[in-house]
Amino acid sequence: MDPWTLLAEARMREWSNRPAKEREATQAEALADVPLEVQLVEDARLILAQAREARDPAEAARLRAEAAEIETRIMVLLEQSGRPLAAQQFARVLAEERQKR
């Protein structure tokens, strides 16, 4: 199955498992129509921030690997959809995020 389909299904499952109050709040946020690529970049940035704050080196390494996997998915999606310039820009943003201490 397409990795993006798997990601979308995982997000839908995660959303459906939230308490009702949280689902209502996220519905309003969903109306903002943020592209999937941007959402993934934000997810990767948040995970990289968590990795910087992690006290356990193994946990930090796991989080960095998770962020790298998301970055790969973003690059594949953008390259396959014919948007190499967007891929370069997102790669630059994530590289800057990785350089933060």
HUHUTA-V289617 format. One record per pair of residues at least 24 apart in sequence whose C-alpha atoms are under 6 Angstrom apart, sorted by the first residue. I is the first residue (numbers start at 0). GAP is how many residues later the second one is. D is the distance in whole Angstrom. If there is no record, write none. Layout:
I|GAP|D + I|GAP|D
This chain:
none
